[in-house]
């Protein structure tokens, strides 16, 4: 049978390895093509008084400039009114790096050089920009107290407060109680391919647009709004995208909007390839957040109540900002049983680009918050954090043995501390299944946790300047499959072309869809299998799918697969009359013969939709062991073992790669990727690969195991599968927790104390060394 759920590499992997995969910037230049570059205002809140183009006009290849006055429609570009496409004369920049002009030239090199030659006349602000949650809250308080005039509040948006039980009362009645605070920085999506666009004007004021965006329908709406053209005059296309991670939902739309305005003004094709430094400045990322908590618990470390406030830095705000904060409030509990919860989410606006949904929006922040609480409780009671975690995962220590006896059985769910509190999660979502306990015990047994923990303790006793930490953390991750759409075309030679609303961003969507299509097409004529090579997924475009759903949330592949199955089902119905005639004639039926006979009477194309818009939870656990140098703070991840709930994977090879990549992006969030702004100008100092450090080869665990939990998602899902692209990212919290354990061992060694201490994310080598305090002790 055709290879649905078979492990195989991406079908485009050889093209990518050979450099033959076509991305937007690889498309041939049309005749007369111009190239674009931004002129950026280098300071936040600076008023654009004017500009001098004299020097730019003398630069080689200079052709023209586009300003806000040239925009025929709305001067916005990101699905909200928050961020301007171009700052007009007389208005202030929204952040350091706000674009105010687009320079057009005969090459990208010449356009960027001419853009640098433009002289801006600015009126500088009297006050420093607001760049942090703390500064935002302080200014809002001053305004509330009547000490400051403010046009609009900067602390104004609240996510839905998550409430379960009566946290205030439970806190008062708790045997033990601690308060604390932790914070985390943002994170850039940092995809391989920066935003780019190629826009060609046509007859009757039409535009053909190619761009690197995750959602063609959103790009379609924004180009229509900016250009002032109706949608039927704009054709949006998307070929393979060089990574997205959520950063190409709304943030790259400025590139296609700017190029479209330039093409309309000049009546010439325009290519805009935003360079890495400009993209890092203009396109924001994950939300920085802070978390203040008040926690009640008993002598065993079992949590009774959590009352907390989450502040999120939205920058200017983004269409996905509220969603990210909502997720952080709703998913903080993970798989821990907390009877009383009161989590309030508050959004802050700052003088930075609007932050957005980056891979796993709100999720790694939520994991940081709850694992900080677990570590704090353990330190307060003098217990091992593993013991405290398990006190809140299982109904009792004795029940762990019952789970370990048969970890894949649905019966073990009755031992969940979380389900004993409520059959739903704190957001009110039902559980289709709950394999978390079996995953936890299976991983613990597989990795020989007790022996590893003893070895780590022995190592720390024997070594003064190197310390190790071992930690195990869980993930519970809610996802939802949406109403994806697809069109399937059959040709009389037996081949197939699929168009869909899902964008291939490196996640293997096309491969899974072709596998799925092969399976169902092979059922049109029994015995006539349709091989993978005879099926192709073409570029998606608004002439094929008028208004598709989004690519994101880790469920696009499965949703498109279901849409393809639906479309093939309709094709089978279309072909049935012809098939009955052929059967009556007694002739042997082949797929090519059936399609040839039907070509004059039946439609050989059909559209399908995923009608199975289901919600479900993914689960997993990871055990990580790290070693730190207490003097330099450098970290080596010695090993990571992941047990992940993927249901019945649609393609285990792809899903394993997704899990590994997600985990490493989480390592970047927790250990590496720090954003630094100039406090006076607001300029982002970490705007490129020299300054902004994503994980590299040395950050990959020396021993890295990923295993799928052997329990199919028979309770639901598309072909019993589950998502893989985002949930494993959260499991990098195990590395952060292990680093904290290693720091605690170092603090004990050097007399800093082994009690609780605050550790924010990312904890870079400098942060680790300062937290240990060894260098100060050894002066």
C-alpha atoms as one frame of an Amber mdcrd trajectory, in Angstrom:
protein
   0.000   0.000   0.000   1.113   3.603  -0.521   3.468   4.928   2.166   1.202
   6.833   4.535   2.946   7.089   7.946   6.162   5.688   6.462   9.463   7.178
   7.623  11.183   8.977   4.766  13.135  12.210   4.278  11.519  15.278   2.765
  11.008  14.736  -0.948  12.651  18.087  -1.651  15.719  17.367   0.491  17.979
  16.525  -2.463  16.954  19.681  -4.296  17.713  21.712  -1.184  21.068  20.007
  -0.664  21.996  20.668  -4.284  20.939  24.318  -4.090  18.275  23.780  -6.750
  15.222  24.491  -4.595  13.586  27.717  -5.815  12.791  30.310  -3.150  11.304
  33.742  -3.802  14.647  35.437  -4.298  15.675  32.719  -6.777  12.874  33.588
  -9.198  14.174  35.219 -12.414  14.076  39.009 -12.553  11.503  40.420 -14.963
  12.717  42.879 -17.575  13.221  46.352 -16.082  13.221  45.102 -12.490  14.046
  47.572  -9.726  15.472  46.731  -6.317  14.386  48.185  -2.994  15.999  49.144
   0.312  14.689  50.947   3.390  15.831  54.216   4.888  15.491  53.774   8.652
  15.055  56.392  11.362  17.808  55.513  13.849  16.054  56.689  17.000  12.739
  55.938  18.677  10.204  58.799  18.971  12.220  61.055  16.648  10.003  63.276
  14.478  10.751  63.145  10.744  11.010  66.814   9.777  12.309  66.130   6.268
  15.036  64.498   4.219  17.675  65.420   1.642  18.058  63.113  -1.376  20.850
  65.017  -3.104  23.636  62.609  -2.151  21.466  59.555  -2.819  20.606  60.759
  -6.316  24.324  60.848  -7.130  24.830  57.228  -6.113  25.283  54.602  -8.873
  22.074  53.019 -10.075  19.688  55.306  -8.145  16.206  55.473  -9.731  13.538
  56.769  -7.329  12.228  56.858  -3.763   8.868  55.930  -2.264   7.526  57.843
   0.733   4.375  57.649   2.828   2.813  60.216   0.505   3.028  57.672  -2.346
   0.917  55.045  -0.585  -2.486  54.902  -2.357  -4.261  53.085   0.466  -3.650
  52.593   4.182  -0.233  53.226   5.663  -0.195  49.977   7.666   1.175  46.538
   6.961   0.669  43.975   9.737  -3.032  43.145  10.057  -3.439  45.887  12.665
  -3.257  49.669  12.643  -0.365  49.650  15.102   2.728  49.629  12.904   3.146
  52.086  10.027   4.556  50.936   6.721   6.459  54.223   6.298   6.750  57.098
   8.780   5.301  60.262   7.152   6.848  63.720   7.448   5.799  65.413  10.644
   5.271  62.172  12.570   7.480  60.396  15.072   9.243  57.112  14.532   7.601
  54.260  16.382  10.874  52.564  17.255  14.565  52.864  16.436  14.713  51.535
  12.899  11.257  52.625  11.712  11.297  52.756   7.874  10.479  56.153   6.385
  11.515  55.766   2.738  12.043  53.041   0.159  14.943  53.675  -2.206  14.799
  52.052  -5.655  17.872  51.286  -7.737  19.172  48.892 -10.371  20.498  46.381
  -7.830  20.064  45.564  -4.159  23.649  46.639  -3.493  23.083  50.028  -5.104
  19.705  50.492  -3.382  21.213  49.845   0.057  24.141  52.191  -0.641  21.805
  54.958  -1.821  19.588  54.435   1.242  22.589  55.011   3.494  23.304  58.251
   1.641  19.887  59.782   2.408  20.179  62.566   4.994  17.316  62.677   7.480
  16.278  65.804   9.352  14.948  64.769  12.744  13.551  66.423  15.835  14.922
  64.355  18.706  12.740  63.437  21.683  13.294  64.874  25.143  12.676  61.584
  26.946  14.334  58.214  26.623  12.227  55.526  24.944  10.242  52.981  26.936
  12.039  49.698  26.342  11.110  47.408  29.210   8.127  46.138  31.149   9.424
  47.869  34.287   9.707  51.258  32.562   6.280  50.805  31.027   4.638  50.013
  34.371   6.440  52.924  36.033   5.240  55.455  33.449   1.708  54.152  33.597
   1.745  54.511  37.370   2.975  58.099  37.040   0.119  58.820  34.646  -2.402
  57.194  36.974  -1.062  59.330  39.837  -1.424  62.506  37.765   2.323  63.072
  37.533   2.547  62.532  33.769   0.456  63.422  30.713  -0.059  60.487  28.380
  -1.934  60.334  25.078  -2.900  56.707  25.622  -2.186  54.156  28.353   0.873
  51.950  27.877  -0.408  49.286  30.274  -3.858  48.695  28.920  -4.545  45.254
  27.559  -5.362  42.275  29.732  -5.599  38.664  28.704  -8.445  36.620  30.110
  -7.632  35.884  33.734  -7.412  32.170  34.468  -9.260  31.313  37.661  -9.811
  27.949  39.323 -11.092  27.689  42.869 -10.240  30.415  45.393  -6.495  31.106
  45.322  -6.567  33.945  47.843  -8.314  31.847  50.479  -6.162  28.782  49.793
  -2.994  30.843  50.169  -4.089  32.019  53.594  -4.731  28.434  54.648  -1.492
  26.984  53.211   1.064  25.440  55.556   3.898  26.998  53.545   4.009  30.035
  51.288   6.636  31.714  49.083   6.663  34.725  46.792   9.019  35.505  43.953
   9.589  36.890  40.496  11.225  35.677  37.308  11.513  37.187  33.838  12.509
  36.191  30.325  13.714  38.055  27.281  12.235  37.867  23.798  13.544  35.744
  20.951  13.897  36.387  17.241  12.404  33.895  14.794  15.746  34.060  12.940
  14.685  32.037   9.910  17.216  31.175   7.183  15.490  33.374   4.549  14.783
  37.004   5.471  11.555  38.578   4.133  11.544  39.114   0.396   9.112  40.019
  -2.339   8.886  40.187  -6.112   6.015  42.305  -7.438   5.202  42.675 -11.124
   2.604  45.218 -12.283   0.347  44.136 -15.144  -2.366  45.510 -17.348  -5.384
  47.245 -15.852  -3.536  48.047 -12.595  -3.028  44.418 -11.619  -0.243  43.034
  -9.445   1.384  39.608  -9.382   3.119  39.128  -6.056   5.570  36.498  -4.858
   6.706  36.663  -1.244   7.986  34.819   1.792   4.938  34.755   4.052   3.172
  31.977   5.910  -0.381  33.078   5.119  -1.150  34.195   1.534  -4.672  35.303
   2.489  -3.288  37.690   5.119  -0.705  39.036   2.670  -3.508  39.431   0.127
  -5.548  41.534   2.556  -2.621  43.786   3.475  -1.455  44.404  -0.097  -5.047
  45.255  -1.047  -5.320  47.678   1.881  -1.976  49.345   1.166  -2.295  49.541
  -2.617  -5.965  50.525  -2.597  -6.660  47.817  -5.188  -9.504  45.293  -4.973
  -8.398  41.744  -4.263  -9.347  40.387  -7.702  -6.595  42.549  -9.186  -3.916
  41.098  -6.921  -2.523  37.593  -7.309  -0.551  36.397  -4.300   1.829  33.470
  -4.752   4.123  31.635  -2.379   6.722  29.041  -3.244   8.944  27.293  -0.717
   9.698  29.500   2.303  13.079  29.381   4.016  11.739  28.964   7.546   9.036
  30.853   9.371   8.704  29.889  13.058   5.733  32.274  13.304   7.925  35.189
  12.287   6.351  35.201   8.822   2.727  35.379   9.918   2.375  39.167  10.055
   5.875  40.610  10.423   7.193  40.188   6.825   4.122  41.701   5.185   5.833
  45.099   5.123   8.131  43.829   2.356   5.340  42.833  -0.057   3.375  45.979
   0.795   6.360  48.285   0.202   7.289  46.518  -3.029   3.677  46.709  -4.235
   3.474  50.454  -3.637   6.816  50.910  -5.416   5.656  48.819  -8.385   2.466
  50.850  -8.705   4.379  54.126  -8.560   7.075  53.217 -11.094   5.039  50.787
 -13.246   8.046  48.485 -13.114   8.695  45.172 -11.356  10.249  45.551  -7.910
  12.298  43.045  -5.949  12.779  43.619  -2.216  15.162  41.353  -0.322  15.397
  42.691   3.230  18.890  42.139   4.573  19.425  40.297   7.847  20.295  43.325
   9.973  17.326  45.373   8.805  14.969  42.429   9.214  16.205  41.792  12.759
  15.465  45.422  13.649  12.117  45.825  11.882  10.626  42.393  12.575  10.230
  41.757  16.288   9.905  38.355  17.925   8.768  36.463  20.992   7.305  38.488
  23.862   9.523  39.285  26.840   7.535  38.515  29.981   7.781  38.855  33.735
   6.049  36.672  36.308   5.307  37.582  39.912   3.942  34.748  41.993   2.556
  33.875  45.410   2.451  30.105  46.047   1.002  27.922  48.787   2.081  24.303
  49.388   2.331  21.574  52.012   5.294  19.809  53.620   5.554  17.349  50.719
   5.820  20.207  48.237   2.350  19.659  46.816   0.998  22.932  45.471  -2.315
  24.131  46.876  -2.574  27.559  45.273  -0.824  29.829  42.783  -1.697  33.501
  42.448   0.326  35.326  39.808   0.531  38.240  37.403   2.175  37.969  33.985
   3.288  41.152  32.240   4.091  40.837  28.527   5.993  43.323  26.374   3.991
  43.703  23.158   6.189  46.395  21.647   3.779  48.346  19.428   1.426  45.400
  19.455   0.697  42.787  16.839  -2.249  40.729  15.653  -0.820  37.777  17.621
   0.186  39.606  20.826  -2.975  38.941  22.786  -2.897  35.300  21.736   0.657
  34.833  23.040  -0.183  36.279  26.450  -3.375  34.224  26.646  -1.400  31.036
  25.999   1.095  31.896  28.736  -1.717  32.333  31.272  -3.604  29.206  30.210
  -0.718  26.751  29.947   1.382  27.594  32.987   0.044  24.611  34.931   1.619
  22.055  32.528   0.701  18.589  33.944   0.834  19.614  37.598  -2.236  19.370
  39.802  -2.949  22.853  41.215  -6.384  23.076  42.910  -6.484  26.876  43.140
  -5.230  29.176  40.374  -5.501  32.891  39.710  -3.309  33.983  36.782  -3.718
  37.506  35.429  -2.157  38.573  32.143  -1.318  42.224  31.464  -0.021  43.611
  28.167   2.481  46.473  28.046   3.250  48.591  24.985   6.808  49.818  24.475
   8.808  51.743  21.882   9.801  48.630  19.975   8.397  46.784  16.938   5.285
  44.775  17.694   6.154  41.384  19.147   4.448  38.407  17.621   3.785  34.685
  17.812   7.104  32.859  17.554   7.260  29.053  17.510   5.369  27.944  20.601
   3.967  31.402  21.481   3.712  31.868  25.246   4.667  28.253  25.912   8.375
  28.404  26.873   7.616  31.407  29.066   4.849  29.456  30.812   7.191  26.504
  31.390   9.830  28.832  32.844   7.258  30.233  35.256   5.948  26.927  36.645
   9.383  25.285  36.798  10.670  28.328  38.709   7.883  27.753  41.211   8.783
  24.063  41.512  12.459  24.904  42.098  11.550  27.588  44.645   9.318  25.212
  46.613  12.015  22.516  46.555  14.636  24.960  47.825  12.318  26.206  50.561
  11.681  22.660  51.806  15.229  21.410  51.250  13.933  18.757  48.857  15.088
  17.538  45.466  13.116  19.263  42.716  12.340  15.885  41.093  10.538  14.845
  44.260   8.470  18.044  44.229   7.603  17.617  40.551   6.362  14.104  41.120
   4.384  15.159  44.179   2.418  17.402  41.828   2.216  14.996  38.858   0.991
  11.854  40.648  -1.811  11.452  43.149   0.661   9.761  45.500   4.238   8.368
  45.356   2.878   4.835  45.586   0.848   5.325  42.405   4.011   5.781  40.355
   4.666   2.037  40.563   1.195   1.303  39.196   1.846   3.602  36.237   5.267
   2.070  35.567   3.712  -1.415  35.415   1.696  -0.536  32.284   2.606   2.987
  31.079   0.729   2.853  27.748  -2.589   1.915  29.326  -5.309   4.611  29.439
  -6.095   3.315  32.936  -3.050   5.097  34.410  -4.757   8.446  33.887  -6.620
   7.924  37.166  -3.317   8.488  39.000  -2.911  12.033  37.610  -2.839  14.781
  40.237  -3.999  17.203  37.564  -7.033  15.144  36.534  -7.921  14.609  40.172
  -8.311  18.399  40.405 -10.304  18.865  37.192 -11.139  16.762  34.134 -10.317
  19.817  31.998  -7.229  22.003  31.832  -7.332  25.447  33.444  -8.536  26.961
  30.161 -11.578  24.666  30.214 -10.363  22.414  27.376 -11.229  18.706  27.419
  -8.532  16.055  27.229  -8.921  13.566  24.385  -6.294  11.454  26.134  -3.699
  11.968  28.878  -0.585   9.796  28.398   1.613  12.167  30.432   2.112   9.814
  33.384   3.144   6.885  31.220   5.581   9.103  29.335   7.119  10.347  32.585
   7.629   6.921  34.113   8.837   5.373  30.840  11.472   8.065  30.362  12.564
   7.842  33.972  13.041   4.094  33.700  14.672   4.198  30.260  17.263   6.764
  31.351  17.950   5.096  34.734  17.228   8.370  36.479  18.124   7.292  40.027
  21.571   6.062  38.989  22.193   9.220  36.940  21.164  11.461  39.829  23.577
   9.663  42.193  26.393   9.990  39.643  25.715  13.715  39.273  25.874  14.221
  43.032  29.148  12.249  43.202  30.658  14.343  40.396  29.811  17.564  42.204
  31.444  16.278  45.382  34.669  15.523  43.505  34.974  18.642  41.316  35.311
  22.204  42.570  35.287  24.249  39.366  32.962  22.142  37.231  29.461  21.279
  38.354  26.707  19.172  36.851  22.943  19.352  36.967  20.258  16.833  36.065
  16.605  17.743  35.568  13.455  16.267  34.104  10.528  18.420  32.978   7.160
  17.757  31.268   5.109  19.476  28.585   1.369  19.672  27.987   0.626  21.554
  24.792  -2.819  22.333  23.374  -3.175  22.525  19.580  -6.037  22.696  17.128
  -6.362  21.527  13.528  -8.043  24.192  11.386 -10.206  24.158   8.260  -7.366
  23.860   5.747  -8.237  23.730   2.048  -6.814  21.962  -0.995  -7.490  21.506
  -4.703  -6.504  18.240  -6.398  -6.092  18.038 -10.183  -5.802  14.682 -11.992
  -4.352  14.423 -15.489  -5.012  11.814 -18.144  -1.477  10.408 -17.823  -2.249
   9.405 -14.228  -0.327  12.225 -12.548  -1.617  14.647  -9.927  -1.054  18.293
  -8.978  -2.140  19.550  -5.574  -2.637  23.147  -4.513  -3.277  23.974  -0.874
  -3.446  26.859   1.570  -0.592  25.470   3.638   2.848  26.928   2.985   5.946
  24.743   2.896   8.286  26.432   5.375  10.618  23.500   5.897   8.265  21.473
   8.098   7.758  18.731   5.487   4.169  19.645   4.663   4.515  18.752   0.965
   6.006  15.345   1.723   3.257  14.375   4.163   0.590  15.617   1.763   2.046
  13.600  -1.134   2.211  10.486   1.062  -1.406  10.994   2.070  -2.541  11.668
  -1.488  -0.719   8.576  -2.755  -2.588   6.427  -0.263  -6.042   7.665  -1.248
  -5.402   8.031  -4.992  -4.254   4.411  -5.047  -7.766   3.444  -3.947  -9.427
   4.983  -7.022  -8.619   1.855  -9.001  -7.705  -1.177  -6.875  -4.366  -2.581
  -7.897  -3.235   0.679  -9.555  -0.931   2.313  -7.021  -0.049   5.959  -7.612
   3.654   6.409  -6.806   4.982   9.462  -4.992   6.853  10.651  -8.079   3.558
  11.092  -9.936   2.242  13.590  -7.366   3.377  17.165  -6.927   2.367  20.016
  -4.634   2.608  23.290  -6.502   3.032  26.852  -5.223   0.023  28.147  -3.358
  -1.785  31.185  -4.643  -4.977  33.154  -4.227  -6.098  32.119  -7.732  -6.295
  28.518  -6.478  -7.400  28.969  -2.855  -9.271  32.275  -2.587  -9.033  32.646
   1.184  -7.168  29.886   2.945  -6.363  29.260   6.569  -3.031  29.982   8.213
   0.188  27.999   8.260   1.108  27.742  11.924   0.328  26.041  15.195   1.988
  22.761  14.129  -1.234  21.323  12.657  -1.215  22.656   9.071   0.225  19.452
   7.569  -2.407  17.191   9.075  -5.166  19.661   8.201  -4.097  19.829   4.546
  -3.806  16.030   4.438  -7.436  15.770   5.513  -8.449  18.396   2.933  -6.694
  16.352   0.229  -8.521  13.208   1.353 -11.806  15.114   1.118 -10.985  16.330
  -2.407 -10.008  12.828  -3.577 -13.283  11.530  -2.178 -15.128  13.998  -4.419
 -13.006  12.953  -7.404 -13.954   9.340  -6.748 -17.612  10.359  -6.934 -16.953
  12.292 -10.161 -15.353   9.219 -11.734 -17.941   6.684 -10.553 -20.316   6.907
 -13.607 -17.398   6.380 -15.991 -16.078   3.508 -13.901 -19.483   1.783 -13.970
 -19.568   2.032 -17.784 -16.088   0.532 -18.067 -16.988  -2.275 -15.676 -20.092
  -3.042 -17.714 -17.957  -3.343 -20.856 -15.828  -6.018 -19.202 -12.580  -4.236
 -20.012  -9.669  -4.096 -17.583  -9.708  -0.795 -15.726  -6.524   1.176 -15.148
  -6.188   4.618 -13.631  -4.939   6.099 -16.923  -7.756   4.410 -18.812 -10.357
   5.623 -16.321  -9.111   9.218 -16.456  -8.923   9.173 -20.269 -12.459   7.864
 -20.566 -13.777  10.387 -18.051 -11.929  13.412 -19.441 -14.760  14.516 -21.696
 -17.572  14.100 -19.201 -16.290  14.356 -15.602 -14.418  17.068 -13.780 -10.889
  15.899 -13.045 -10.299  18.447 -10.337 -11.965  18.920  -6.971 -11.575  21.078
  -3.885 -11.549  19.714  -0.371 -11.587  21.009   3.148 -10.656  19.692   6.554
 -13.996  19.433   8.327 -12.332  17.779  11.324 -11.328  20.997  13.126 -10.446
  19.227  16.358  -8.522  20.343  19.433  -6.232  18.077  21.392  -3.203  18.077
  23.686   0.347  16.862  23.039   2.485  15.585  25.896   6.127  14.812  26.491
   9.000  14.766  28.942  12.737  15.372  28.727  15.700  14.555  30.932  18.778
  16.734  30.452  22.215  16.637  32.057  24.544  19.634  31.838  27.996  20.597
  33.021  29.024  24.187  33.741  32.347  25.881  34.272  31.729  27.924  37.419
  34.375  30.502  36.498  33.361  31.222  32.895  29.745  30.108  33.004  30.116
  28.043  29.835  27.627  25.179  29.510  27.941  21.781  27.876  24.716  19.820
  27.446  25.991  16.317  28.119  22.793  14.513  27.216  19.103  14.973  26.525
  16.536  12.195  26.268  13.051  13.082  25.039   9.931  10.949  25.161   7.255
  12.580  23.030   3.622  11.863  22.308   3.228  12.055  18.514   0.315   9.641
  18.262   0.825   7.636  15.075   3.246   9.857  13.197   2.401  10.708   9.583
   6.145  10.566   8.866   8.449   9.623  11.771  11.607  10.899  10.059  10.167
  14.373   9.571   8.531  14.465  12.994  11.752  13.424  14.726  13.569  16.234
  12.930  10.873  18.681  13.946  11.153  17.590  17.586  14.946  17.937  17.584
  14.852  21.329  15.886  12.154  22.639  18.199  14.135  21.542  21.251  17.248
  23.345  20.015  15.277  26.535  19.395  14.156  26.222  23.008  17.789  25.912
  24.085  18.385  29.245  22.362  15.526  30.850  24.282  16.640  29.517  27.665
  20.435  29.830  27.323  21.629  31.982  24.424  19.461  34.572  22.703  19.561
  37.918  24.464  18.225  41.163  22.996  19.997  44.407  23.919  18.708  47.911
  23.126  20.517  51.209  23.524  18.801  52.895  26.468  18.996  56.381  24.875
  18.123  55.739  21.233  16.249  52.462  21.541  18.441  50.955  18.796  18.737
  47.189  18.834  22.407  46.393  19.381  22.016  42.654  18.760  20.834  43.042
  15.174  22.828  40.376  13.355  24.768  37.156  13.550  27.836  38.817  15.121
  25.861  40.029  18.121  22.757  37.813  18.352  23.694  34.240  19.150  21.387
  31.404  18.173  22.417  27.866  19.174  25.328  26.400  17.231  26.719  22.881
  16.781  28.449  23.019  20.171  25.092  23.572  21.880  23.593  20.303  20.636
  23.545  17.690  23.419  26.509  15.342  23.129  24.041  12.487  23.467  20.641
  13.325  22.018  17.797  10.781  21.993  14.246  11.389  20.827  11.680   8.611
  21.084   7.972   8.613  20.339   5.750   7.221  23.054   4.197   3.996  21.678
   0.547   4.891  22.064  -1.496   5.880  19.001  -3.949   8.741  19.312  -6.961
   6.481  18.749  -9.201   8.875  20.654  -9.028  11.438  17.846  -6.631  13.117
  15.491  -6.131  12.803  11.739  -5.033   9.219  11.078  -4.352   9.014  14.841
  -1.444  11.482  14.503  -0.386  14.437  16.621   1.606  17.605  15.983   5.390
  17.715  16.350   6.621  21.178  15.322   6.234  23.200  18.517   5.556  21.203
  21.715   9.099  19.727  22.042  10.494  23.280  22.183   9.098  23.578  25.711
  11.138  20.553  26.820  14.293  22.672  26.638  13.120  23.827  30.064  14.857
  20.645  31.263  18.184  22.182  30.220  17.397  25.412  32.052  16.379  23.486
  35.176  19.544  21.361  34.971  21.681  24.491  34.661  19.968  25.881  37.746
  20.791  22.679  39.620  24.432  22.961  38.567  24.520  26.606  39.676  23.032
  25.600  43.030  25.837  23.054  43.469  28.384  25.758  42.637  26.822  28.235
  45.052  26.988  25.621  47.788  30.661  24.967  46.966  31.650  28.623  47.110
  29.547  29.627  50.081  26.971  31.675  48.163  24.260  29.455  49.609  22.181
  26.577  48.266  18.802  28.176  48.939  16.489  29.640  46.347  17.837  32.252
  43.930  16.366  34.045  40.947  17.504  32.971  37.492  16.011  34.683  34.456
  16.103  33.471  30.865  18.236  33.455  28.915  20.912  32.467  31.419  24.020
  33.182  29.371  27.546  32.242  30.507  27.887  35.649  32.140  24.650  35.139
  34.078  25.725  31.677  35.180  29.144  32.830  36.384  27.608  35.720  38.322
  24.963  33.462  39.840  27.598  31.042  41.116  29.863  33.817  42.378  32.971
  31.625  42.187  35.139  34.301  40.580  34.378  36.726  43.392  35.201  34.066
  45.969  38.537  33.201  44.345  39.963  36.709  43.855
